[in-house]
Amino acid sequence: MGVPLRSGNVIKPSEMTRLTITTFAGVFLGFLIGVSFPTLSLTKINLPSSLFPSVDLTYIEDKHSGLSTRKLFSALSSLKDDKVVMVASNKSEKTKIWIPTNPRGAERLPPGIITSESYFYLHRLWGQPSEDLTIKPKYLVTFTVGYNQKSNIDAAVKKFSENFTIMLFHYDGLTTEWDEFEWSKRAIHVSVQKQTKWWYAKRFLHPDIVAPYDYIFIWDEDLGVENFDAEEYIKLVRRHGLEISQPGLDANSASLTWAMTRKRDNTEVHIFVEIMATVFSRDAWRCVWHMIQNDLVHGWGLDFALRKCIEPSHEKIGVVDAQWIVHQGVPSLGNQGQPVGGKASWQGVRERCRKEWTMFQDRMTAAEKAYYEAVESNPF
């Protein structure tokens, strides 16, 4: 006769199922509550100081896993919608911040204080900062100039309204002399002797600096603008969706490098641009700026590479025929060179331009080849 089992020691199947479900429900609920709480700052927890060792908690590392406390907090920050992570330091009694999604180098700053872009708007030295700007120009126009071309530049600048910030790059070192023109006192002047506009553009027109401007005009000094209206030009560029453009060139221009840039009658725009009077949209300039080489200062070859920054290029790059200019072909900058081997200075500059063209094409070809080879060898 068997020994009867006590009913109190037997767990019925229904009770086992209910216990299992209750356990999992509790774990899941606990997880939800845990992730829903905001990240805590240890500095706000009133615990005895004896509980904390005299070590900066931010830099504690697990010797076995190789994972630092900072990285753990950064991971938590990313998981919780990139919220600010603050870690207490027993040494400094101050909070430390680490936001991996901030711009590189600014991870220690709270996101609300970061100002990643700038501009050329002028501010006063007095009064309220919020009242400094009566108007914020929407476009930027730059000229690379020598003082000998002052009359030409004066006429050109007057074609641009207060919607444009005016910026002069002085290759001859003369700046204060331009104060004879009232507009010069409101312009931005950058002076470095014997440099080209692409040298200036690479160093002073970073995309994050010109970000507030819808269009950036990068022009030479020897342009006749009698038949040009800047505001009308912008309207046409917007209407045709041009990301990179230039005014048409009058057929009587002294210098007409490419026949494709000649103004055509009975049309508003046609395709192709030269780098002599180029206009870039904000987005197009961000790409072109990265393509400009630091040492190839004349920019020869850029004309045919600009299309790489626009898609589709045959629709968004063009010459605005309805607004045209005259290229006077004055070799002022070219004459800033030094005689080479007894040759006139402009001949030495011209030779440098041609060499740069070849060098730029070779670099672009090599870069594209390396890219496609890398893609083929690592398709995934």
C-alpha angles and dihedrals in degrees: 000000000000126000110254116239120231112250090219092068096053120089111207119226091244091054091048091053092048091049092050093049092047091051095051091044090053093049092048093047090049091052092051092049091048097053093042094061115092118247109277126228109226089213089069095055111094100219126147111271089231089073091065121070118225092261129112102251092207093070103038109131131198103231092203100049099030089223115133125216088241090058091048091053090046090053091050089049092055092047093051098057093280093292118175114275116209121188124190122237114205090202100054100024087220132114124253126208130206119180111172092192092061118101112284110281094020098078091116094059128088107249093237093068098047116112106184098173135051140183145202098254112136120236132199125242092229142041129034115332090222089061097049099093118061089174134013111215113229098203138046126214122188130189126190102217150179122201092245088070094052095119092051093048092046090056092046096048091052088063090066121078129217087276086079129075108217118218126181124198107202114208094176099053095243113127115137089053087073091066088092084083115072093216090056091070089064096042127097111245124200117180125194117144125242098003132132130237093254090053088054094043094053092051105035106026101061110166091244090055096050094037095113092060120087093204133021119206113203105187142170123237099241100071125124110215104181091122097038129101114184097204093049089047091056090050091055093046091053093045092055096038094238115175095181120026148144136198117265116263120240112243089236093060112134090224119039108162097174123032087209090072094057114117113259122212123235094020134093099209142359133184128276135055137206124214093240098087105008126168120199132192115231093257095044091051092054089061097040092050090059091050095053109101119227096225101035094079101168093061096220110164095032090102092071096038098052090086089069088071096053133062119225091017095184089064102037104041119069155135115253102224096180089064113046141175138194120242103215095191097221107169096210096134092041090058090060090079126099123247111267119204091342093307123130114268095247090056091056091049091049092052090050089052092054092047091051091052091057092044092051093050091048092050093049092049092048093047093050092046092051091049096051092045089053091049092050093049093046106031093166 
